[in-house]
C-alpha cells in the first residue's frame, strides 16, 4: 500500500466516526485506533512540539541508520501569482519526501537550517522531518536561493507537500 493510500484510508476512518479499524491481507496488516480522549491527544501534541533530536548534525559521519532523505523536487511551471512572490514560474518547489512533522532546526535553541534569502547547495541539509520518533535530515537536491518557506515550524506535513520555493539562479 502506498503512503498516499494509507493517508486516504486514515482520513476516511476519521470522518466515519469509527474508533478502531483492522485490515489484514496477504501483503500487509493495518490497525488504526482513534484516541479515546482529547486529553491524551493534547499530551501527545505537547510532546511533539518540543523535539530533542539525538543524532549528530555532521552529515559526513556514517551511522548505522541512514537519517538522510532526499526531497522531491519539482519545477513549478504554472503562471499563478501571489502577493509575496510575483512570478513563481521560474522557481523550483522542494516537496516533502515523507509524512511527518517539519522542523526548521535541530532543536529550539539551534539556528534554522535554511531561511528566505539563503543560498543552498546540493546535498545541504535544509530541514528535518520527524516520522515515528526518527529525525530525518532532508537534503537539497538543487542549488539556489530560498525564496519562500511554505510550512510553519513544528507543523505536520504530508507526502509530496511543498516545503520551499527555490530560485535556481
N, C-alpha and C positions, 0 to 999 in steps of 0.2 A: 504494500500500500504506500502510496506517495504521501509526503508531508502535507500537501495541499488537500488531499482527500481526507486525511486524518483530521485536519483542522475543520473541514466542512462537516465531518461527522460530529465533532465536538460541538460546533455551533448549532447543528440540528438538535442534538441531545439537550443542549442548554435551553433552546427555545421550546422544546417539547414538555419540559417540566419534570422529566424523569429524574430520579435520584441516583440510579445506578444502571449501567448497561454493560453486558459482557458479550463479546462477539468472538467466536473461535472458528477458524477454518483450518485447512491442512497447512496453509502457508504462514499464518500468524494468529495471535491471540491478543485481543484488546479488552481492557477493563477500564471503564470510565465511571468515576463516582463524583457526585456533587457534594460539596461541603455541607455538613448538617446545620451549621450555624454561621451567621455572619461574623461573629466574634472570632472564630477560627480563621476565616479569610482575612480579617483585618490583621491578625497576628502574623500570618504568612507574608502579607504585603509589607508590613513594617520591617520584617527581617530582610526582605529582598531590597528594600530601599537603601540600605547602607552596606554595600558589598565590601568584603575584605579579601581580595584575591591573594592567593598564596603561591602563585607561580612567579618565576623570575621574569623581569621585563626584557632581559637581554635575549633577543631572538636568535643570536648566533650560537647559543648553547644548545646542544642536543639533549633532549629528555626522553624518557620512555614513552611519554604521551605527546602526540602532536597537537599543540594548542593553537596552531595557526590554521585559519580557514581563509579561503580565497573568496572575496566578494564577487557577486555577479555584476558585471559592468555592461551597460547598455548605452549606446549612443542615442541621445534624445533627438528625434528628427521631427517632432511636432513643432508647429509655429505658434504655440499658445504663449500668451504673455501674462505676467503677474505684476504686482505692484513693486516688489523688490528686485526682480530680475526682468529687465525689459525684453530681451530676446534670448530665450534659453535653447534655441535650436543648435547652437554651437557647443553646448555643454554636454558632458557625459554624466549619466546617472550611475552612481555606485549603489548597488542594491544589496540587501541582506542575504547572505547565503544560508540562513537558518532561522528558525523560530527561537525567540529567547528575549532577554532583557538587554537593551542597548545602554552601554556606558561609554562616556567620552574620555574617561581617565581610569587609571588602575585602582584608585581609591579616592575618597572625597578630598584628601589633602594634596593629592598629586595634580600637576598641571594636565590639561587636556591634551590628547594626542594630536588633534588637528582642529584648527579654528578657521573661521572665514578669513580669507586672505593669505592663509599659509600655503607655501609651496610644498607639495608632497611628491615623493618619488616612488617608483615601482618597488614593491616589497616593504615599504614603510608601514608600520602599524598605525591605523587611523582610528580604531575604536576597539571595544571589547563587547562581545555578545555572550551573556551567560545563558547556558542551557543545561538544565538538570545539574546544577551546582558545579558545572565546569565552565571556566572562564576562557573563552576562545578569542585569541588575538586576531583581528581582521586586518589583513594587509592589503594595501592598494595594489591593483594590477596595472595602474596607469600613473603617469607623471603629469603634474599640472598644478593649478591653483584652486583651492576650495572657494567656491562662490557662495554656497549656501549649505547649512546643516539642516536637514529636513526632519530630524527626530529630536525630541527633548531627551535630556539625560535621564537615565533610570526608568525609561518607559518601555513597554513591551513592543516588540517588532515581529512581523510575520515574514515568512519566506518570500523573497523577491520584493520586499518593501523598499522603496527608495530611501537611502540614508543621506547621501551627499550629492550636490551638483558640483562638477569639477570642470574647469576650463582647461582643456589640454594644451593651450598655448599655440 
